[in-house]
Amino acid sequence: MPRRRARTGHGDVKGELWTARSRRRLESGTEIVVTQQDGLELQVEKAKRDEAK
């Protein structure tokens, strides 16, 4: 089974800029939810409507 490559970028979480990694491509400005922290890198996914803000 081929591995999926994670997408890496930056995300603003509570006023702090983090390196963020997601399994899917996220457009700039997309609301995110942090699913895991690995050192100074966050694993994120797109927020569902009820999770945003």
C-alpha positions in Angstrom: 0.0 0.0 0.0 1.5 3.4 -1.0 2.1 5.9 1.8 0.2 9.2 1.6 2.5 12.2 1.8 1.5 14.7 4.4 1.0 18.4 3.4 3.1 20.8 5.4 2.5 24.5 6.0 2.0 27.0 8.8 -1.0 27.6 10.9 -2.0 30.3 13.4 -3.3 28.6 16.6 -4.4 31.0 19.3 -2.1 33.8 18.0 1.0 31.6 17.6 2.5 30.5 14.3 3.1 26.7 14.1 4.4 24.3 11.5 1.3 22.3 10.6 1.0 19.0 8.8 -2.2 17.5 7.3 -3.0 14.4 5.3 -5.1 16.5 2.9 -4.3 19.8 1.2 -5.9 22.7 3.0 -6.4 26.1 1.4 -5.1 29.2 3.2 -7.6 30.5 5.7 -9.2 27.1 6.4 -10.3 26.6 10.0 -8.3 23.8 11.5 -8.4 21.5 14.5 -5.2 20.2 16.1 -5.3 16.4 16.4 -1.8 15.8 17.7 1.4 17.7 18.7 4.8 16.3 17.8 7.5 18.6 19.3 7.1 21.9 17.6 4.9 20.5 14.8 1.1 20.1 14.8 -0.9 17.5 13.1 -4.1 19.2 11.9 -7.3 18.5 10.0 -10.0 20.7 8.6 -12.5 21.8 11.3 -16.1 20.7 11.0 -18.6 23.5 11.1 -19.5 22.9 14.8 -15.8 22.7 15.8 -14.7 26.0 14.2 -13.8 28.8 16.6 
